[in-house]
């Protein structure tokens, strides 16, 4: 599917989209939340830590596959991106008033913001617990 990548090589990884409208449509159809990950994947220490300690862990990957549509909005310093993707990410950065990385915006299936998260201690369990609280609000 266009606009979708694997966070890392391997079958048991989160499939990340770069297309917010497509993510919202998919979330609505599958009754899931949308998780927008505003990140600096190749320079932001807390972003790298979040990915390593939470997003790449099997427990979170399994949860994500069943409960969320993951959309990465990356602001790298070294990694190449198309001009179109850079422009789209910058517009979303303004729309959601992102001031720091990582910022996780959680949307319901209608595309409405229901919460914000960031890096947190406690690994996948703690992060999933926060997502579950937001899911109840959705």
C-alpha positions in Angstrom: 0.0 0.0 0.0 1.4 3.4 -1.0 2.5 5.6 1.9 3.1 2.6 4.3 6.5 1.4 5.6 7.8 -0.9 8.3 9.6 0.8 11.2 12.2 -1.9 11.0 12.8 -5.0 8.9 10.7 -8.0 10.0 7.2 -9.3 9.8 6.3 -8.4 13.4 6.7 -4.7 13.2 4.3 -1.8 13.2 3.2 -0.7 9.7 3.7 3.1 9.7 1.8 5.3 7.3 2.9 8.8 6.3 -0.6 9.8 5.2 -2.9 11.2 7.9 -6.2 11.3 5.9 -5.6 7.7 4.7 -4.8 6.7 8.4 -8.0 8.3 9.6 -10.1 6.5 6.9 -8.5 3.2 7.8 -9.0 3.8 11.6 -12.7 4.6 11.1 -13.2 1.5 8.9 -11.4 -0.8 11.4 -12.7 0.9 14.6 -9.2 1.9 15.8 -7.4 5.0 17.1 -4.9 7.0 15.0 -1.5 7.6 16.6 0.4 10.4 15.0 4.1 10.2 15.9 5.8 13.6 15.5 9.4 12.6 15.6 13.0 13.5 14.7 13.9 9.9 13.9 17.6 10.4 13.2 18.5 13.0 15.8 16.0 13.3 18.7 17.3 11.2 21.6 13.9 10.9 23.3 12.3 9.9 20.0 14.9 7.1 19.5 14.4 6.0 23.1 10.6 5.9 22.6 11.0 3.8 19.4 13.5 1.4 21.0 11.8 1.0 24.4 8.1 1.0 23.3 7.3 1.0 19.6 9.7 -1.8 18.6 8.8 -4.1 21.5 6.7 -7.2 20.6 4.0 -6.4 23.3 3.4 -2.9 21.8 3.6 -4.1 18.2 0.9 -6.7 18.9 -1.3 -4.1 20.6 -0.8 -1.6 17.7 -1.8 -4.2 15.1 -5.1 -4.7 16.8 -5.9 -1.2 18.1 -4.2 1.7 16.3 -3.3 3.0 12.9 0.2 4.4 13.2 1.2 7.5 11.2 4.8 8.8 11.4 5.4 12.5 10.8 9.2 12.7 10.7 11.4 15.7 10.8 14.8 14.1 10.1 18.1 15.9 9.6 19.9 13.3 7.5 17.2 11.0 6.1 15.9 11.9 2.6 12.3 12.9 2.2 10.3 14.1 -0.8 9.4 17.8 -0.9 5.8 16.8 -0.8 6.2 14.8 2.4 8.2 17.6 4.0 5.5 20.1 3.2 2.7 17.9 4.4 4.5 17.2 7.7 5.3 20.9 8.2 1.6 21.8 7.7 0.5 19.1 10.3 3.2 20.4 12.7 1.6 23.8 12.5 -2.0 22.5 12.6 -1.3 20.6 15.9 1.0 23.3 17.3 3.9 20.8 17.9 6.6 22.4 20.0 8.8 19.4 20.8 9.6 15.9 19.9 8.4 13.3 20.4 4.8 14.4 20.5 2.2 11.7 20.0 -1.2 12.9 19.0 -4.1 10.4 19.4 -7.1 10.8 17.1 -10.4 9.0 17.1 -11.8 7.4 13.9 -13.4 10.8 13.0 -9.9 12.5 13.0 -10.7 14.4 16.2 -7.8 14.8 18.7 -8.5 12.9 22.0 -5.2 13.2 23.7 -1.4 13.8 23.6 1.4 11.6 24.8 5.2 11.6 24.8 8.0 9.5 26.0 7.2 7.8 29.3 9.0 5.4 31.6 7.6 1.9 32.0 7.9 0.4 28.5 5.0 -0.9 26.4 2.7 -1.6 29.4 2.6 2.0 30.6 2.2 3.4 27.1 -0.6 0.9 26.3 -2.4 1.8 29.6 -2.4 5.5 28.5 -3.7 4.6 25.0 -6.5 2.5 26.6 -7.6 5.5 28.8 -7.8 7.6 25.6 -9.7 4.8 23.8 -12.4 4.9 26.5 -12.7 8.7 25.9 -13.1 8.1 22.1 
